[in-house]
Amino acid sequence: MNRDRTERAGLAAVVFAVLFAQVLLYPGVPALVDSLGGSGPLDAGRAFLAAEFAGFVLFAGAWGAVSDRAGRRGPFVALGAFGGAAGYLVMAVVPALSFAGVLVVRFVQGAFTIGAFSLAIAALMDLDSGGGRNMGAAGIAIGLGTGLGAPVGGQLYRLGPRVPLVVAAGLLAVVGVAALRLGERADADGGMDGNLLAAVRVLCDRPALAVPFAFGFADRFTAGFFALVGVTFLQARFGLDPAATGLLLGAFFLPFALLQYPLGVLSDRVGRVGPVAAGSFAYGLVIVGVAFAPTVPVAAVVMAFVGAFGALCAPATLALVQDLAAADQRGTATGGFNVVGSVGFLADVVGGSLLAERVGYTTAFLVAGGAELLLAVALLPALFRLDTDRVATFAGGSEGD
């Protein structure tokens, strides 16, 4: 399975690069939006992050459906990466752009970037080896991209508030060139429409996908919380600058990255139910604990546990999407998963920041963590009712790879 291993590594590198570029911006969002003409760290930061994820929501399903219909991933991954690179570059170098114009460019950049990200994951699903192994590779790429992007981005802000935008643009341009050489394993079905409704259609075809979709929503809901509310909380609570904030975010993202692959393989051996349910419950619990950390070292330890429990549930949730989707609808199913995940991120960027402004950070943390915890409890019966033939252990698929 040397070919699978090589392709898995290449696709994981694409996922890493896209997430790394995205998260470079997070540690200094308040400073960045100020340099782009926005006012108010929560107000302008909320609009800046929401614009990108609005693009994600509206176009993730379309990218997946078009790719499934064409039976190809590589050219669309390249197009998404090049479009995202152009968006980052325009925001970085056009001095006369108003903040309203920045938000429009940010939306377009998000619409392109989600294509590169979602279809690289769909291409991983196309590989023949175990689903948990492939989604573990995606997970470690996601985790490393976010884990390294936060501390590196924090350091880049020392060079100037728009420097992370320039670096993100260059990195996505490299991804675009590399994606043109991707191998193809997708199956064309010729019957899916290239629009957002395709994601809803695949959910209607396979209602069981609602379970991983719901967990994906909750997981990205908490990610949106840390991207804005978590950053402003840590800076306000402990007096951190963007560089120090990036390092503290790394305490969450690095365990999240390093544990994804082995825990993804674990879900191939023991099934998906345990990792998804236990990981989500514990993940929500420790998120609440961050709000009560009295010092930076304690916060770092708690955030490391957040990352570890997130790594337990994330690859198993993605593998459920692969298990349950038809082979010729994986791109659309992955797009649908990213649509609901992006809605979750968007909901907490907007709702979490408003909640923090009006009732305080502690309540906002309780809502974010409590939502994940309650979902794990509420969906446990649905997890057990899934088609066990489709989500059983994949021991045979992992041999010799």
N, C-alpha and C positions, 0 to 999 in steps of 0.2 A: 504493500500500500504506500510505496514511496511517493507516487504521484499525488495521492490524497494528502499526504503529509506536507508536500511542497506547496500544493494549492491552498491547504488550510493555513499555512504560515503566511503566504502572500495575501490572502483575503483578510486574515487577522491584522496584518500590517496596515491595510487600507482602513479598517475599522479604527485601529489605534490612531492613525494620523488624523482622521476626521474628528474624533473626540478630543484629541490633544489640541488641535487648532481651536475647537469650540471652547474648551475649558480654560485656555490661556487667558481669556478675557475675564473670567469670573472673579478672581481675587481683588480686582480694582475697578469693578463696575461703577461704583460711585464717582471715582476720578475720571473714568473714561467718558461717562455720559456728560459730565461737567465740561470736558474738553470738546465734546461734540455739540454743545449748546443746550443741553438739558438742564433742568433745575430741580433740585431736591433729590437726594440719593435714593429714596424709596420710590418716589413718583416717576422720575425719569428712568431709573433702573428698571422699574416694573414695565414701563412702555418698551424699553429697549429689548429686554428679554422676551416679552410677550410677542413682539413683532416677529422675531425669528420663529418662535414656536407656532404662531399662527400659520406661517408658511409650511412648517412641518405638518400641521394638522390637515391643511387643505390639499397637500400634494403627495403625501406619503403613499396613499392608496393609488393615486394615478401612476406614479413611478412603478409600483409593483405590478399593476394591471398591464401597463404597456410592455413591461419586460416579460411577463408571462406570455403575452400574446406574440411577441417577437421571438421568444425562445432564446433570448440572449441577455446577459447581464453586463459584460464588460463595457460596451460603448455607452451605456446609460450611466454606469458608475463614473466613467470619464467625463461625460457631459455634466453630471451633477457636481463633480469636483471642480471642473473649470469654471462653471457658473458661480459656485461658492467662493472660489478664489477671487473672481472679478468683484463680487460684492464686498468682500473684506477690503480689497485694495481701494475701491471707490471711497468707502468710509474713511480710510486712512489718509488719503492724499488729496481729496477734493476740498479745498479750504472754504469755498463759498456755500457749501451744502448746509441748509437749515436743518434743525433737529427733526422737523417733520419730514424733510427729504431723507435724512438718515434712517428714519423709521421705515420709509418705503424701500430703501435699498436693503435694509436689514431683513425685511419681509421676503424680498426676492432672493437674497442670499440664503435664507432658511429654506425656501422652496426648492432651490437647487441642491443644497447640502444634504437634505434628507434623502435625495435620490442616491447619492454616493453611499451614505451610511446604510440605508435600508436594504439596498440591493446587494451590497457586499455581504450582509448577513444572510440574505436569501441565497446567494451563491454558496455560502458555507452550508446551508441546508441541502443544497443540491448534491453535496459530496455523499459518498456511499457509506462512510464509516459511521460509528455510533452517534446518535443525536446529541447526547450529553457531552461527548467528546468535542463535537463541532461547536456546540453552543458554549462549552467551556472555553474553547479557543476564542470565540467572539467575546465572551465575558471577560477573559483576562485582557483582551485588547481594549475593551471598553474601560475596564478598571485601570489599566496602565495609562491609557490616554488621559483619563480624568485625574488619576493619581499623580502623574508627572506634570500634566498640564497646569494644575493649580500652583505648585511651588515654582515651576519655571516661569509661568505667567507673572507671578508675584515679583520675581526678580526682574523680568522685562519691564515692568512698570517703573522701575527705578531709572530706566533710560528715557522714559517718556510715556505719557498716557496712551498714545496711539501705536507704540511699537508692537504690542501683541497683535494688533490688526495686520500689520505688515508681515509679521512672521507667519500668521495663520494663512494669509494669502499665498505666500511662497510655498508653504507645506501642501496646501490643497492643489496647487499647480503641479507639484511633483506627483501627487496621488493621481491626478488626471492622466499624466503621461504613463505612469505605471499601469493604470487600469486598462489601457488600450491593449496590453499584453495578457490580460486575464484569459484563462481557459474557460470553456463553456460546458456546463452540464445541464442547463435548464431545459425543460420540456415545453415546447410551444403548444398551447391549446387552441389558439386561433379564435377563441370565443369570448374573451373578456374585454370589456370596454375600458378605455383609458381614462377613467374618472374616479372621483372619490367614492361614488356609490358602489364601485367594485369591491371595496373593503366590506361594505355592509352585505353585499351579495354573497361573499364567501362565508360570512358569519351565518347567513341564512342557510347556506348549503351544509354547514357543519356547526350547529349551535353549540356544541361542546367547546368550541374556541372561545366562547364567552368567559370561561373560567380563567385561562391564562391572560385573556385581554383585561379582565377585571384586576388581576394581580399586577399586570403591567401598568395599568392606570394608577394604582396605589403606589407602586414603586417610584414611578416618575413624579407623582405628586410630592413625595418626600424629597426627590432630587431637586425639584423646583423650589422647594422650601429652603434647602441649603444654598442654592445658587444665589439667592437674594437676601431673604430674611436671615438665614444662617450667617451669611457674610457680615451683614450690618450688625447682627447681634454680637458676634465675636469681636468686631471692631469696637462697638460701643461698650461691651462688658469688660473687655480686657485692654482696651486702648491699643489695638494692633494696627500696624500699617499693612498695605497690600502684600508686601513680601512675607511678613510674619503670618498673615492670614492664609496665604497660599501654603505655607508649611503646615499649619494646623489642619487645613483641609486635606493635606496629604496623609495625615494620620488616619483619616477615614478611607481615602481612595486607594492607598497602597495595599492594605489588607484586602480590600474589596477586589483589587486586581490579582494579587498573588494567589488567592484561594479559589478563584473562579474555575480554573481548569481542573484541579483535583476534585473539587466538589461537583463539577459538571460530570466528570467520569463516575463519581460516586452515584449520581442519579441514574446513570446507565445500569449500575449494578443493583441498586436497591429500589428503583422506581422513582417517580416524580412526587408522589403525594407527601411523603415525609419531609424532604427538603423544602418543598414549597410551603407547606403548612407551618412546620416548626420554625423555618427561617423567617417567614413573614411575621409570625407572632413575636419572636424575640427581637427582630429588627424594629418593630414599632415600639416595643418596650424600652429599648436602649436609646431611641431617638428622644424620648421624653427625658431621659436622664441627662442629656446634654444641657438642657436648660438649668439644671441644678448643680452643674459642676462649679466648684468655688474658685478653682485656679486653672491656669492654662495647662499644666501637666495632667491634672485630673480630666479636663476636657479632652485632651489628646487621647487618653486611655479609653474614655467612654466612646469617642468617635472611632477608635480602632475596633471596638466591639460592634459598632454600627456597621462598619465595613465588612467585618467577618460574617455577621448574620445576613447582610445583604448578599454576600457572595454565596451563601448557602441556597438562597431561593432564586436568585436571578438566572443562572444558567438552566436550572430545572424548569423555570417558567418558559424561557425561550424554547427549550427542547420540547415542551408540551405543544407549542405551536407547530413545530415540525412533525411531531407524532400525529397530530390530529388533522393537519391539512393534507389535501391530495397533492401528489407530486407536481402536477401542472398548475397548482394554485399557491405554491409556497411564496412566490414573490408578492402576490396579492395579500396573502395571510400575514406575511411579515409587515407589509405596508399597513394593514389594518391594526396590527399590534402596535406599530409606531404611531399611528393616528391616535389611538386611545391613550397611549403613553404620553404623547405630546399634549393631548387635552389635559391629562393629569398634571403635567409640568406647568402648563399655562394656567390651570385653575389655581395652583398654589402660588405661582408668581403673583397673580392678581389677588386672590383671596387671602393668601398667607400674609402678604405685605399690608393689606388693608386691616386684617385682624391684628397684626403687630402694632400698627399705628393707633388703633382704637382701644384695644384692651391689653396690650403688652405682649412681650416676647414669650413669657412663660405659658400663657394661654395658647399662643400660636403653636408652640412646641407640643403642648398637650393635644391639640387638634390634629396636628400632622402625624404624630406617633400613634395617637389613639385610632385614627382612621385605618392605618395599616393593621393594627392589632385586631380591631373589630372585624375587618374584612377577612382576616385569616380564620377567625372563629366562624363567621357566617358562611363562608364558602367551603368549609371542611366537608360537609355532606356532599356537595357537588363534586368535589375532588374525588371522593370515594366512588361516586356514580359514573365516573368517566369510563369510556370503553376500555376495559382492562387489556384487551388484545392489542390495542394501539399504543398503550402507555406502559407496557410491561418492561421488564429488564431487557436490555439490548446486549446481553453478554456476547452473543454471536457476532454482533456488528462491530465489536471492539477488538476482536482477535486479530493478531498479526499486524496491528497498525501502531 
